[in-house]
Structure formats: C-alpha cells, structure tokens
C-alpha cells in the first residue's frame, strides 16, 4: 500500500497517543512506524516547509520523510501527488484536513483521519508492550468481512481481514484518551501554521518529482 501522511496534521492531533509517545517529531514518528503494521507499506511522511535546523529528512525501510520546501505546505505536495498518481485508488491518504480529504475523494483515494492513524500506532504500541511483558493476547475477535472484500484488500494493500476489522473497530469505538497530565504554569503553545512565503512561488517541480520517486521506490531492505 502507498500511504501519504499529512505529518504535522497528525502530530498536532492531541489526546490519543499515550504519554510515552506524545510529543513526537518526524524522525521519531519514522522510528515508531517501523515497529508496527505500517512497516509493511510504502509510507511517505510529508512535512511543511523545510527540516528544522540540524535535522535531516530520515527514512527506514519503506517509511520516508520529505519536506515541501520553503514557504510551501504539505497540503500543496499531497494534492499534487494525488492528482498525478497513475493509480489513485491504491493510495491511502492520512489527514483530517478537509482540503486534503476532498482532494482524495475526488480521485477515489482511500482516506483515514489523523486520529484513526494515531490510534493504530497506539494499539500497535500497546500490543507490543503486552508481548514484551508476557501478557495474554487481549485482541478482540475481528468483525466478519466477506471473502471477496478480504481478498481485494489483501491483494491491493497487503492488509488482511483482522487489520480491516481493527481499523473499523478503532474508528467506531475509539479508546478513551489517557488522563490529562498536570498543566504546567505556562502551557506550551502549539506551533503556529507556517506562513506562506510569496517569494517562494509555486511548489518546486523537483520536490514533486522527488516525492513521486520516493513513493514508488521499493524497500531496499
């Protein structure tokens, strides 16, 4: 499966990740995704602007990061990738941004909200922790999925019936958020949206080309 993630839209979604995973940056998200179900897919984490000073775009296996460029937003690049895709129905777009969801639906891409995406990460983390601690598997029995539908999803995306049932259950009955941490005297403010830089002009064509190449590149490992 080819997955496009609106990275900062996901990372700025609060109240879902457990305390030990909260506050991730893009490189930490790459590392976290390699330990769960998303490691089986080609995942492109698309970020606004340029990488913070001293931080380089990172990748591990089929999970990669790319920055849209000075003055450009991840939304711009995601829309271009959706529009230029030769197989949009094989794309899964992760975002809660209405503009992105509308673009995905227009080309019949699959979509997942940032909250649902973070729930899968939380669930994978909890399941991994349970295995490490030797606890019994408490996974719910998957909902029924028709054989035809299961085969389609398995062949198209490499996702099996249990995964689809899990996505459905997580979206329908999200787990309660972790208890809020005590508020500091001066709570940190969420980063303000990056202002568009008029001098930067249009989204650089070389950035679009690089993103398309990265999305199609097979896992070297």
C-alpha positions, 0 to 999 in steps of 0.5 A: 500500500502507498500511504501519504501522511499529512505529518504535522496534521497528525502530530498536532492531533492531541489526546490519543497517543499515550504519554510515552509517545506524545510529543513526537517529531518526524524522525521519531514518528519514522522510528515508531512506524517501523515497529508496527503494521505500517512497516509493511507499506510504502509510507511517505511522511510529508512535512511543511516547509523545510527540516528544522535546523540540524535535522535531516529528512530520515527514512527506514525501510519503506517509511520516508520523510520529505519536506515541501520546501520553503514557504510551501505546505504539505497540503500543496505536495499531497494534492499534487501527488494525488492528482498525478498518481497513475493509480489513485485508488491504491493510495491511502491518504492520512489527514483530517484536513478537509482540503486534503480529504476532498482532494482524495475523494475526488480521485477515489483515494482511500482516506483515514483521519489523523486520529484513526492513524494515531490510534493504530500506532497506539494499539500497535504500541500497546500490543507490543508492550503486552508481548514484551511483558508476557501478557495474554493476547487481549485482541478482540475477535475481528468483525466478519468481512466477506471473502471477496472484500478480504481478498481485494484488500489483501491483494491491493494493500497487503492488509488482511481481514483482522487489520480491516476489522481493527481499523473499523473497530478503532474508528467506531469505538475509539479508546478513551484518551489517557488522563490529562497530565498536570498543566504546567504554569505556562502551557506550551503553545502549539506551533503556529501554521507556517506562513506562506512565503510569496517569494517562494512561488509555486511548489518546486517541480523537483520536490514533486518529482522527488516525492513521486520517486520516493513513493514508488521506490521499493524497500531496499531492505 
